[in-house]
């Protein structure tokens, strides 16, 4: 029978201790000051960013109000039709046409406002923070 050869004693696995962040993972300071700090420090550039957001939100709001005014403003013209033709037409317009159009206007406004805020957030966040 073959004799077993004595095995050298096995050493425990080597333990490594990490004492710092790897060089590639260290965060470099941004080449420019992030817009968020401009806003929080109330600088002229920060005020310009906020004013641009407010202007775009105001533009969206005025567009929605104008569309709603055009919708509601045409209703008296529909009601001014001769009584014989306008009887059922009034109820159809008020009950079936006005509310879905109002809902579409409101949905457009909400979508536009959310897009404005997303654009603003993308503008003011630091590119290094976006990647993480």
N, C-alpha and C positions, 0 to 999 in steps of 0.2 A: 504494500500500500504506500501511497505517496505521503510523505510527511508534509505537514503544513508548515509553511514558512512563517516565522514570526512577523507580524505587521508592526510597522513603526507606530508609535502612539499618535493619534490624530489630534491636531491642535484645534481649539475652538475657532469658529469663524471670526474673521477679522471685523472689528467694529470701527466704524468711521463716525467722527463727530463733525457736524457742519457748524461752523461758527459764524458764518456770514452769508449774505445774499450773493448768489453767483453774479459775476460781472455783467453778463448780458441782461440780467433781470433788474438791474438797478435802474431806477427811474431818473431820467435826465431832466433837468429843468427845461421848461418850454422856451423856445426861441423868442417868443413874444408873451406878453402878459395876457392870460386868458380874459375873455370878455366878461366873465362872471366877476372877476375882481374889479374890473372897470365899473361895473354896475353897482357893486356893493360899496365901492369907494366914492360913488357919486361924482365921477369925472365927466367931462364933456362928452367923451366917446361913449361912456355908459348911458348917459342921458339920450344920446343919439340912437343907440340900440333900442332903448325902451320906447322912445318916441316912434321909431319905425314900426315896432310891434303894435303900439296903440293905433297908429295910422292905418295899418293893414286890417286890424280888427274893426276900426270905425268904418272903413271902406266896405267890409263884408256886411256889417250891420246896416249901413245905409242902403246897400244893394238889396238886402232882404226886405227892408221897410218899403223901398220903392216898388219892389215886385208885389208886396202885399197891398200897397196903396193902389197900384194899377188894377189888381184883382178886385178889391172892394170898391174902387171908384167906378168900375164898369157895371156894377150891379144895378144902380139906378137906371142906367140905360136899358138894361134888360127888363126892369120893372115898368119902364115907360111905354113899352109896347102896348098895342091895343088890348083891352081887357080880355077879349075872347081868346086871343092867342097866348096871352101871358099867364093864364090861370095855372095850368099844370107845369108850364115852363119855369115859373118862379120856384116851385117846389123841387123840380129836378135840379135846377141850378143851385139852390140853397142846400138841398139835401145830398146831392151826389157829386157835384162838381167843385164846389168851393172848398170843402174840407180836405179832399185829397191834394188839391193844389196848394193849400196852406201847409199841409204836411210836407210836401215836396220842397217848398220854400224853406221851411224850418230845418229840414234834413240837409239841404244845401248849405244853410248858414252854419250849422253845427260842424259839418265836414270841413268847411272853409276855415272856421275858427280853430279847429284842431290842427289843420295843416299849417296855419300861421304859427301856432304855438310850437309845433314840431320843428318848423324851420328856425324859429327863434332859439329853441333849445339846442338844435344842431349848431347854431352860430355861436352860442355862448359857452358850450362845453369844450373842455380841453381835449384835443385829439387823443392824448394818452389815456384819458379817463374813458373815452368811448370804446377803445379796443378791449378793455377789461370787462 
